[in-house]
Amino acid sequence: MTMTKKSFIIATLIATNLFANSIDFQMAEKNPERVAPSNPNQILSFNNSVKEPMKSVVNIAAKRKVSSNAGNIPFQMFNDPFLRRFFGDQFNEQFQQNRIQRSLGSGVIISKDGYIVTNNHVVENADEITITIADNPKEYHARIIGKDADSDLAVIKIDGKNFDAIKVGDSKNLKVGDLIFALGNPFGIGSTVTQGIISALNKDNVGINRYENFIQTDASINPGNSGGALVDSRGVLIGINSAIISKSGGNNGIGFAIPIDMVKNVVKKLITDGKVTRGYLGVVIDDLKSNLSKLYNHQAGALILDVANDTPAAKAGLKRGDLIYSINNRVIKSRKDLQNVIASFKPNETISINLERDKKNITLNITLGNRAGLVTSEANNGKFLGGLQLTDINANMIKRFRLSSNVQGVLIVGVEPNSRAEKVGFQPGDVIIQIEDIEIKSFPDMQQAIRKYNKKDKRIYVNRYGQTILLAIK
């Protein structure tokens, strides 16, 4: 062996030894104990954890009558001469008759006198709701106490006493890795339970609800389990099962539940007022990105990108570039924090906002407005344009209603049965693209149109599966 090769090998060994000696691994115990039932006649079981809360889980069967346009068939087709000649008058009679839409989901009894919490999408627009509790075949008729589309929560009630109410927990005690169970009563087949762990907390940007702060879990949450209970290993309610992320519709190990603190907040308002009113600030916000953090002393908060005219924010003097880092001593770390905290206050409440502007700390007192007034000020019983339920367009809504990926406007997700809007011809899945001379691309455009054409007959242009349709309503 030459001196050059020897020198290379020696140098390599020295470098390797030096590298190895520079790492101080934190070694685990070499012989961990494996725990099993202590005798051959024992079975590892979580039955004691779930048997009590399963008594509180219900099946919800909701029905609604729909004046049929044969689902997605445009109204104009019923008067098509060729179709009438080919099918005869039976074509019109068959598809114009009323249809019954049915939906199934789950719910959770939260009081002995029969209050039940579920998802809004399980009961929205229902004309009739039937409840069965656990595996008992007895049926109860339920009435809607209140609904909140923005959080996807609803409260319904059945008559009776001494129902098995579930025990309720606290979101602050949740940890990633906690063992949990998803309980439901899907498809009317009786109570079911799936098991998993908390995969993540405070998940947002999922595109399901306006106000998102989800518990993520790998427990199976299938469509019939929507509205059911997510419980911890004690059997205590920690969330309401809401949705899954899946291309096929089956469980892929990514499920979401609404955390119990949000549930309690919304449920109290629904039972007290029948609706949820939220404070409104009037700003466009974003997270503080890393490339901008050097411009601020605070390294987290909600960054104001724009301030809408004639809003509480504008009146109080908020400006573009302001970084909000706390409200009433509650820390704001992100855009979602600000949105959820503002929504927790009622309209007309005065709050104290701490913000950074030009690296100086400023405190402003702001009286909040009413978010509901933005889109429902001319509504009938809280429904816009005589019976429409509206939402922004996001990826989830594009998938749910099979919209074009480049569609712009405000989406109709529900039409109140027997309302003026239904009689005019509006349908879920329609996208409002223009009102009179105002092009609609977002909710602020809708607000402008509402103010301009208050209580006037107006032409509404909607995009219905790629076709532009004109409807008129006051």
MARVO-616181 format. One line per field, with one value per residue (C-alpha): x, y, z; residue number from 1; residue in three letters; chain. Coordinates in Angstrom, 3 decimals. Example, Ala and Ser with C-alpha at 12.3 -4.5 7.8 and 13.67 -1.06 7.14 Angstrom:
<pts>
x c(12.300;13.670);
y c(-4.500;-1.060);
z c(7.800;7.140);
nr c(1;2);
rest c(Ala;Ser);
kette c(A;A);
</pts>
This chain:
<pts>
x c(0.000;1.403;1.926;-0.771;-3.431;-2.371;-2.605;-6.109;-7.400;-5.939;-7.392;-10.806;-10.783;-9.823;-12.575;-15.126;-14.143;-14.294;-17.772;-19.023;-17.673;-19.397;-22.930;-24.439;-27.443;-30.175;-30.506;-33.811;-33.983;-32.750;-35.393;-38.786;-41.625;-44.472;-47.826;-50.586;-53.605;-52.201;-53.635;-54.784;-58.450;-58.281;-59.073;-57.782;-60.970;-62.197;-65.815;-65.938;-64.769;-67.493;-70.554;-71.883;-71.354;-72.827;-76.169;-76.114;-75.478;-78.505;-79.396;-80.899;-83.145;-84.019;-86.537;-87.294;-89.724;-88.183;-90.041;-88.253;-86.530;-85.319;-82.261;-79.784;-81.976;-82.393;-85.950;-85.976;-85.770;-89.325;-90.658;-88.359;-90.636;-88.486;-88.503;-92.244;-92.869;-90.579;-91.655;-95.139;-96.774;-95.553;-92.061;-93.268;-95.503;-92.835;-90.112;-92.143;-93.695;-92.427;-89.603;-88.456;-84.772;-83.481;-80.280;-78.868;-76.413;-75.654;-76.099;-75.265;-77.645;-76.209;-78.989;-81.427;-84.376;-83.528;-81.242;-79.104;-76.100;-75.269;-73.809;-75.727;-75.360;-77.218;-80.439;-80.304;-83.579;-85.206;-89.006;-89.120;-86.514;-86.796;-84.518;-83.666;-81.435;-78.587;-80.008;-83.550;-86.030;-88.390;-88.702;-88.863;-89.813;-87.301;-87.587;-84.757;-83.698;-80.981;-78.456;-75.072;-73.683;-70.389;-69.382;-71.482;-73.286;-76.980;-79.109;-82.333;-84.662;-86.866;-89.565;-89.023;-87.111;-84.169;-82.351;-78.735;-76.741;-73.068;-70.340;-68.546;-64.804;-62.444;-60.397;-57.452;-56.674;-56.240;-52.839;-51.609;-51.340;-54.289;-56.374;-59.863;-63.051;-65.425;-69.018;-71.880;-75.219;-74.914;-77.450;-79.909;-77.913;-77.294;-74.419;-70.838;-67.423;-64.030;-60.731;-57.689;-55.564;-55.522;-53.312;-53.208;-54.910;-56.014;-56.198;-57.515;-57.432;-59.276;-61.976;-64.966;-66.343;-65.829;-64.590;-62.149;-60.137;-60.399;-59.206;-57.622;-57.873;-57.179;-60.342;-62.789;-65.368;-67.632;-70.502;-73.175;-71.008;-71.254;-72.588;-71.552;-69.304;-65.531;-64.678;-61.467;-60.434;-62.662;-65.707;-65.921;-67.069;-64.184;-65.561;-68.311;-67.349;-67.610;-65.822;-63.133;-60.641;-61.071;-61.027;-63.082;-65.552;-64.131;-61.908;-58.262;-57.233;-57.776;-60.899;-61.899;-63.968;-65.160;-63.508;-65.735;-64.981;-66.301;-69.264;-70.176;-69.922;-72.134;-74.649;-75.268;-76.009;-78.279;-80.313;-80.559;-81.129;-81.856;-78.927;-75.289;-74.419;-70.738;-68.757;-67.411;-64.214;-63.957;-60.371;-58.567;-55.867;-53.032;-50.404;-47.062;-44.821;-41.163;-39.963;-41.866;-41.081;-37.863;-40.023;-41.786;-40.741;-43.472;-42.838;-46.427;-49.858;-52.512;-51.321;-53.846;-53.725;-56.757;-59.476;-62.989;-64.716;-67.433;-66.551;-65.636;-61.982;-62.002;-63.796;-61.276;-58.286;-56.830;-54.436;-52.758;-49.594;-50.838;-49.949;-52.549;-50.941;-53.560;-57.237;-58.484;-55.221;-55.828;-52.731;-53.189;-50.626;-52.235;-54.950;-57.159;-56.698;-57.975;-60.946;-62.021;-61.492;-63.473;-66.253;-66.427;-67.619;-71.124;-71.980;-71.737;-69.196;-66.195;-62.827;-59.253;-56.863;-53.089;-51.183;-47.781;-47.456;-44.054;-42.473;-44.516;-47.162;-50.630;-53.867;-57.226;-60.739;-63.145;-66.902;-67.661;-70.320;-72.638;-71.281;-74.733;-75.793;-73.332;-75.313;-78.710;-79.769;-82.594;-83.302;-86.465;-85.952;-82.192;-82.161;-80.850;-83.059;-86.154;-84.671;-81.070;-78.198;-74.884;-71.201;-67.841;-66.513;-63.612;-62.072;-64.486;-67.540;-66.201;-65.954;-69.284;-71.302;-69.120;-68.374;-65.856;-62.485;-62.388;-65.926;-66.275;-69.207;-71.195;-72.489;-76.051;-75.770;-79.383;-82.838;-85.522;-88.459;-91.601;-89.770;-89.941;-86.474;-87.532;-90.657;-88.571;-86.335;-83.072;-81.317;-78.449;-75.318;-76.230;-73.476;-74.631;-72.441;-74.285;-77.090;-78.390;-75.241;-72.983;-70.717;-70.524;-67.143;-67.218;-69.323;-68.318;-69.819;-72.996;-73.068;-72.804;-75.646;-77.873;-77.424;-77.979;-81.083;-82.719;-86.408;-86.338;-87.137;-83.796;-82.356;-80.107;-77.729;-76.582;-74.163;-75.883;-73.508;-71.910;-75.112;-76.082;-79.665;-81.576;-83.976;-85.860;-86.821;-87.512);
y c(0.000;3.389;6.207;8.271;5.544;4.987;8.702;8.848;5.888;7.254;10.703;9.177;7.138;10.176;12.278;9.513;9.163;12.901;13.061;10.137;11.640;14.965;13.450;12.872;10.634;10.542;6.793;5.149;2.196;-0.937;-3.257;-1.500;-3.269;-4.496;-4.357;-6.869;-8.180;-9.532;-12.996;-15.219;-14.560;-10.753;-8.764;-5.259;-3.258;0.343;-0.618;1.269;4.431;4.439;2.670;5.757;8.379;5.997;6.352;10.050;9.587;9.775;9.095;12.031;11.492;14.791;15.270;18.238;18.799;20.145;21.681;19.657;20.830;17.252;17.974;19.721;19.931;23.598;24.895;25.814;22.129;21.508;23.747;22.377;21.432;18.444;16.934;17.483;15.874;12.952;12.271;13.774;15.632;12.948;14.466;17.719;16.037;13.596;16.114;19.084;17.199;17.677;15.393;14.409;14.803;12.755;13.086;11.037;12.022;11.839;14.091;14.259;14.805;17.616;18.094;15.909;17.817;16.873;19.470;17.877;19.329;18.278;19.688;22.403;20.566;17.564;19.511;22.645;23.319;20.247;20.172;17.139;15.673;12.253;11.090;7.645;7.351;4.820;1.391;2.158;1.956;4.555;7.632;11.261;14.289;17.129;20.851;23.187;25.596;27.363;26.914;28.467;27.776;29.574;27.055;24.203;23.672;23.364;22.692;20.671;19.526;16.560;16.551;14.518;14.317;12.445;11.771;10.584;13.792;13.421;14.800;17.793;18.490;21.413;22.159;23.493;20.033;18.376;17.103;15.685;11.918;11.612;8.486;9.350;7.684;8.856;7.886;8.008;6.540;6.492;5.400;4.208;1.021;1.776;3.074;2.730;3.604;4.050;4.660;6.803;9.614;13.395;13.973;17.787;20.734;24.190;23.190;25.844;26.652;23.383;25.113;23.600;26.388;30.122;29.710;26.811;25.602;21.860;18.844;16.529;12.800;9.514;7.912;7.013;9.774;8.640;10.771;9.249;10.068;13.825;15.512;12.656;12.763;12.812;11.682;11.180;7.994;8.985;9.150;12.956;15.013;16.974;17.720;17.268;15.188;17.335;16.178;14.146;14.888;12.199;11.957;8.773;9.657;7.002;7.388;8.204;8.838;12.604;13.580;16.840;17.672;21.039;21.565;21.576;25.165;26.459;24.083;25.372;29.001;28.519;26.231;28.729;31.476;29.251;28.165;31.711;33.671;31.068;32.400;33.431;37.097;37.884;41.037;42.631;44.642;45.323;44.445;42.215;40.326;37.850;36.089;37.815;36.123;35.450;37.885;40.702;39.845;41.909;45.013;44.432;44.042;41.459;38.248;37.041;38.531;39.396;41.787;44.277;44.416;46.621;48.488;48.668;52.038;52.908;50.042;49.912;49.486;52.570;54.672;53.674;54.520;51.118;51.282;49.030;47.549;47.524;44.288;43.247;41.147;41.114;41.840;42.306;40.708;37.615;36.902;37.052;34.957;34.596;35.699;32.841;33.892;37.359;36.062;33.650;36.103;38.875;36.366;35.482;39.027;40.308;43.299;46.667;45.341;47.607;45.853;46.946;46.180;46.279;46.724;47.650;50.516;51.691;49.676;51.556;49.940;51.492;50.673;51.415;50.937;49.785;49.158;46.172;46.038;43.175;40.727;39.328;42.737;42.539;40.004;39.742;43.304;43.035;39.395;37.610;35.966;36.059;34.770;36.950;37.801;36.230;32.883;32.315;30.982;32.186;31.479;32.328;30.013;27.825;24.508;22.518;24.269;23.846;20.106;19.837;21.629;20.589;24.145;25.326;25.974;29.560;30.590;33.873;35.166;34.272;30.714;29.760;26.750;26.645;27.905;28.195;25.875;27.683;31.018;33.785;32.801;29.200;30.301;32.604;29.664;29.986;26.660;25.467;25.493;28.719;31.338;34.970;36.853;40.169;42.211;44.910;46.828;45.544;42.602;40.195;38.665;38.637;39.493;43.196;43.434;41.840;44.395;47.235;45.834;45.359;48.987;50.359;48.321;48.119;47.046;47.469;44.944;43.756;41.485;38.738;36.982;33.526;30.998;27.598;24.846;27.065;28.755;32.319;32.580;35.763;35.856;38.792;39.403;42.340);
z c(0.000;-0.964;1.542;-0.212;0.291;3.926;4.615;3.063;5.142;8.381;7.705;6.943;10.163;12.208;10.610;11.176;14.824;15.350;13.759;15.810;19.007;18.249;18.468;21.877;21.203;23.828;24.069;25.014;27.380;25.630;26.996;27.042;28.774;26.596;28.330;27.695;29.631;32.890;32.464;29.587;30.411;29.883;26.708;25.980;25.468;25.362;25.972;29.286;27.472;24.823;26.244;28.059;25.298;22.694;24.514;23.564;19.829;17.532;13.914;12.033;9.012;7.320;4.511;2.308;-0.535;-3.723;-6.638;-9.247;-12.338;-12.645;-10.572;-12.829;-15.993;-17.025;-16.773;-20.471;-21.436;-20.191;-22.944;-25.645;-28.615;-29.601;-26.111;-25.696;-29.106;-28.327;-24.723;-24.754;-21.882;-19.484;-19.719;-18.192;-15.621;-14.490;-13.876;-12.694;-9.791;-6.249;-5.177;-1.708;-0.861;2.066;4.027;6.867;9.545;13.236;16.246;19.951;22.882;25.010;27.598;29.485;28.031;24.454;22.874;20.133;18.310;14.760;11.531;9.741;6.432;7.882;8.572;6.399;4.567;6.145;6.274;8.557;10.923;12.535;15.348;16.674;19.743;19.859;18.974;20.150;17.230;18.779;16.570;17.719;15.647;16.043;15.436;14.484;17.237;15.270;12.463;11.698;8.235;8.928;11.614;10.118;13.428;14.217;17.289;17.107;19.905;20.701;23.364;26.505;29.758;31.247;27.996;28.290;27.841;26.958;29.225;27.699;27.799;27.168;24.043;26.078;27.434;24.018;22.889;19.595;20.003;22.400;21.852;20.586;19.328;16.603;17.426;14.967;14.002;10.209;7.592;10.251;10.916;14.588;16.678;15.448;16.830;15.177;16.948;16.246;17.607;17.416;14.372;14.608;16.293;15.120;11.460;9.102;5.369;4.779;2.752;4.568;6.777;7.129;10.711;10.905;13.873;13.359;15.282;12.704;13.341;11.568;12.993;10.205;9.742;6.930;5.548;7.819;10.845;10.195;13.302;15.583;18.632;18.914;22.442;24.383;26.206;29.148;26.869;27.161;24.158;22.631;19.168;16.580;13.547;10.446;7.298;5.614;2.862;0.252;-3.545;-3.511;-0.746;1.567;4.581;3.864;7.440;7.297;9.211;10.857;13.915;15.239;18.662;21.716;22.780;19.445;19.729;23.196;22.085;19.018;20.754;23.567;21.037;18.955;21.983;23.342;20.111;17.425;15.417;15.724;15.313;14.969;15.248;12.073;11.696;7.949;6.992;4.496;6.412;5.973;8.051;8.625;6.068;6.842;4.170;5.927;9.536;9.531;9.100;12.436;16.061;16.645;14.743;14.594;14.148;11.583;8.887;7.481;3.670;3.123;5.038;3.596;3.478;5.986;8.355;12.068;11.075;8.874;11.486;14.181;11.997;11.120;8.160;5.636;7.073;10.675;12.489;15.078;17.808;20.583;21.257;24.821;25.984;23.807;21.718;17.934;16.071;12.650;10.262;11.463;15.111;14.308;12.338;15.065;17.925;16.210;15.492;19.195;20.006;19.388;17.196;18.974;21.500;22.018;21.942;22.603;19.737;20.178;16.944;15.607;13.107;11.891;14.746;17.347;19.554;19.357;21.182;19.542;20.917;18.214;18.312;16.085;13.405;12.432;9.890;9.176;7.932;5.057;3.071;4.715;5.414;2.867;3.609;4.580;7.977;7.593;4.000;1.213;-1.784;-0.321;0.690;-0.477;1.602;0.170;0.553;-0.951;-3.649;-2.522;-3.561;-1.457;-2.932;-6.466;-5.843;-4.000;-6.694;-9.651;-10.652;-13.198;-11.568;-12.883;-11.928;-10.039;-8.044;-4.930;-4.635;-3.664;-1.336;-0.192;-1.155;1.517;0.679;-0.520;-0.464;-3.063;-4.211;-4.865;-6.744;-8.949;-9.877;-7.947;-7.304;-5.071;-7.185;-9.010;-8.967;-8.821;-11.304;-11.711;-10.107;-12.474;-13.520;-10.712;-11.523;-8.558;-7.818;-4.007;-0.953;-0.970;-4.477;-3.120;-0.302;-2.787;-4.884;-1.824;-0.807;-4.307;-5.156;-1.756;-2.064;-5.862;-8.570;-9.865;-12.534;-11.183;-13.582;-12.484;-13.903;-13.879;-14.998;-17.635;-18.857;-17.996;-16.733;-15.929;-12.969;-11.476;-7.844;-5.535);
nr c(1;2;3;4;5;6;7;8;9;10;11;12;13;14;15;16;17;18;19;20;21;22;23;24;25;26;27;28;29;30;31;32;33;34;35;36;37;38;39;40;41;42;43;44;45;46;47;48;49;50;51;52;53;54;55;56;57;58;59;60;61;62;63;64;65;66;67;68;69;70;71;72;73;74;75;76;77;78;79;80;81;82;83;84;85;86;87;88;89;90;91;92;93;94;95;96;97;98;99;100;101;102;103;104;105;106;107;108;109;110;111;112;113;114;115;116;117;118;119;120;121;122;123;124;125;126;127;128;129;130;131;132;133;134;135;136;137;138;139;140;141;142;143;144;145;146;147;148;149;150;151;152;153;154;155;156;157;158;159;160;161;162;163;164;165;166;167;168;169;170;171;172;173;174;175;176;177;178;179;180;181;182;183;184;185;186;187;188;189;190;191;192;193;194;195;196;197;198;199;200;201;202;203;204;205;206;207;208;209;210;211;212;213;214;215;216;217;218;219;220;221;222;223;224;225;226;227;228;229;230;231;232;233;234;235;236;237;238;239;240;241;242;243;244;245;246;247;248;249;250;251;252;253;254;255;256;257;258;259;260;261;262;263;264;265;266;267;268;269;270;271;272;273;274;275;276;277;278;279;280;281;282;283;284;285;286;287;288;289;290;291;292;293;294;295;296;297;298;299;300;301;302;303;304;305;306;307;308;309;310;311;312;313;314;315;316;317;318;319;320;321;322;323;324;325;326;327;328;329;330;331;332;333;334;335;336;337;338;339;340;341;342;343;344;345;346;347;348;349;350;351;352;353;354;355;356;357;358;359;360;361;362;363;364;365;366;367;368;369;370;371;372;373;374;375;376;377;378;379;380;381;382;383;384;385;386;387;388;389;390;391;392;393;394;395;396;397;398;399;400;401;402;403;404;405;406;407;408;409;410;411;412;413;414;415;416;417;418;419;420;421;422;423;424;425;426;427;428;429;430;431;432;433;434;435;436;437;438;439;440;441;442;443;444;445;446;447;448;449;450;451;452;453;454;455;456;457;458;459;460;461;462;463;464;465;466;467;468;469;470;471;472;473;474);
rest c(Met;Thr;Met;Thr;Lys;Lys;Ser;Phe;Ile;Ile;Ala;Thr;Leu;Ile;Ala;Thr;Asn;Leu;Phe;Ala;Asn;Ser;Ile;Asp;Phe;Gln;Met;Ala;Glu;Lys;Asn;Pro;Glu;Arg;Val;Ala;Pro;Ser;Asn;Pro;Asn;Gln;Ile;Leu;Ser;Phe;Asn;Asn;Ser;Val;Lys;Glu;Pro;Met;Lys;Ser;Val;Val;Asn;Ile;Ala;Ala;Lys;Arg;Lys;Val;Ser;Ser;Asn;Ala;Gly;Asn;Ile;Pro;Phe;Gln;Met;Phe;Asn;Asp;Pro;Phe;Leu;Arg;Arg;Phe;Phe;Gly;Asp;Gln;Phe;Asn;Glu;Gln;Phe;Gln;Gln;Asn;Arg;Ile;Gln;Arg;Ser;Leu;Gly;Ser;Gly;Val;Ile;Ile;Ser;Lys;Asp;Gly;Tyr;Ile;Val;Thr;Asn;Asn;His;Val;Val;Glu;Asn;Ala;Asp;Glu;Ile;Thr;Ile;Thr;Ile;Ala;Asp;Asn;Pro;Lys;Glu;Tyr;His;Ala;Arg;Ile;Ile;Gly;Lys;Asp;Ala;Asp;Ser;Asp;Leu;Ala;Val;Ile;Lys;Ile;Asp;Gly;Lys;Asn;Phe;Asp;Ala;Ile;Lys;Val;Gly;Asp;Ser;Lys;Asn;Leu;Lys;Val;Gly;Asp;Leu;Ile;Phe;Ala;Leu;Gly;Asn;Pro;Phe;Gly;Ile;Gly;Ser;Thr;Val;Thr;Gln;Gly;Ile;Ile;Ser;Ala;Leu;Asn;Lys;Asp;Asn;Val;Gly;Ile;Asn;Arg;Tyr;Glu;Asn;Phe;Ile;Gln;Thr;Asp;Ala;Ser;Ile;Asn;Pro;Gly;Asn;Ser;Gly;Gly;Ala;Leu;Val;Asp;Ser;Arg;Gly;Val;Leu;Ile;Gly;Ile;Asn;Ser;Ala;Ile;Ile;Ser;Lys;Ser;Gly;Gly;Asn;Asn;Gly;Ile;Gly;Phe;Ala;Ile;Pro;Ile;Asp;Met;Val;Lys;Asn;Val;Val;Lys;Lys;Leu;Ile;Thr;Asp;Gly;Lys;Val;Thr;Arg;Gly;Tyr;Leu;Gly;Val;Val;Ile;Asp;Asp;Leu;Lys;Ser;Asn;Leu;Ser;Lys;Leu;Tyr;Asn;His;Gln;Ala;Gly;Ala;Leu;Ile;Leu;Asp;Val;Ala;Asn;Asp;Thr;Pro;Ala;Ala;Lys;Ala;Gly;Leu;Lys;Arg;Gly;Asp;Leu;Ile;Tyr;Ser;Ile;Asn;Asn;Arg;Val;Ile;Lys;Ser;Arg;Lys;Asp;Leu;Gln;Asn;Val;Ile;Ala;Ser;Phe;Lys;Pro;Asn;Glu;Thr;Ile;Ser;Ile;Asn;Leu;Glu;Arg;Asp;Lys;Lys;Asn;Ile;Thr;Leu;Asn;Ile;Thr;Leu;Gly;Asn;Arg;Ala;Gly;Leu;Val;Thr;Ser;Glu;Ala;Asn;Asn;Gly;Lys;Phe;Leu;Gly;Gly;Leu;Gln;Leu;Thr;Asp;Ile;Asn;Ala;Asn;Met;Ile;Lys;Arg;Phe;Arg;Leu;Ser;Ser;Asn;Val;Gln;Gly;Val;Leu;Ile;Val;Gly;Val;Glu;Pro;Asn;Ser;Arg;Ala;Glu;Lys;Val;Gly;Phe;Gln;Pro;Gly;Asp;Val;Ile;Ile;Gln;Ile;Glu;Asp;Ile;Glu;Ile;Lys;Ser;Phe;Pro;Asp;Met;Gln;Gln;Ala;Ile;Arg;Lys;Tyr;Asn;Lys;Lys;Asp;Lys;Arg;Ile;Tyr;Val;Asn;Arg;Tyr;Gly;Gln;Thr;Ile;Leu;Leu;Ala;Ile;Lys);
kette c(A;A;A;A;A;A;A;A;A;A;A;A;A;A;A;A;A;A;A;A;A;A;A;A;A;A;A;A;A;A;A;A;A;A;A;A;A;A;A;A;A;A;A;A;A;A;A;A;A;A;A;A;A;A;A;A;A;A;A;A;A;A;A;A;A;A;A;A;A;A;A;A;A;A;A;A;A;A;A;A;A;A;A;A;A;A;A;A;A;A;A;A;A;A;A;A;A;A;A;A;A;A;A;A;A;A;A;A;A;A;A;A;A;A;A;A;A;A;A;A;A;A;A;A;A;A;A;A;A;A;A;A;A;A;A;A;A;A;A;A;A;A;A;A;A;A;A;A;A;A;A;A;A;A;A;A;A;A;A;A;A;A;A;A;A;A;A;A;A;A;A;A;A;A;A;A;A;A;A;A;A;A;A;A;A;A;A;A;A;A;A;A;A;A;A;A;A;A;A;A;A;A;A;A;A;A;A;A;A;A;A;A;A;A;A;A;A;A;A;A;A;A;A;A;A;A;A;A;A;A;A;A;A;A;A;A;A;A;A;A;A;A;A;A;A;A;A;A;A;A;A;A;A;A;A;A;A;A;A;A;A;A;A;A;A;A;A;A;A;A;A;A;A;A;A;A;A;A;A;A;A;A;A;A;A;A;A;A;A;A;A;A;A;A;A;A;A;A;A;A;A;A;A;A;A;A;A;A;A;A;A;A;A;A;A;A;A;A;A;A;A;A;A;A;A;A;A;A;A;A;A;A;A;A;A;A;A;A;A;A;A;A;A;A;A;A;A;A;A;A;A;A;A;A;A;A;A;A;A;A;A;A;A;A;A;A;A;A;A;A;A;A;A;A;A;A;A;A;A;A;A;A;A;A;A;A;A;A;A;A;A;A;A;A;A;A;A;A;A;A;A;A;A;A;A;A;A;A;A;A;A;A;A;A;A;A;A;A;A;A;A;A;A;A;A;A;A;A;A;A;A;A;A;A;A;A;A;A;A;A;A;A;A;A;A;A;A;A;A;A;A;A;A;A;A;A;A;A;A;A;A;A;A;A;A;A;A;A;A;A;A;A;A;A);
</pts>
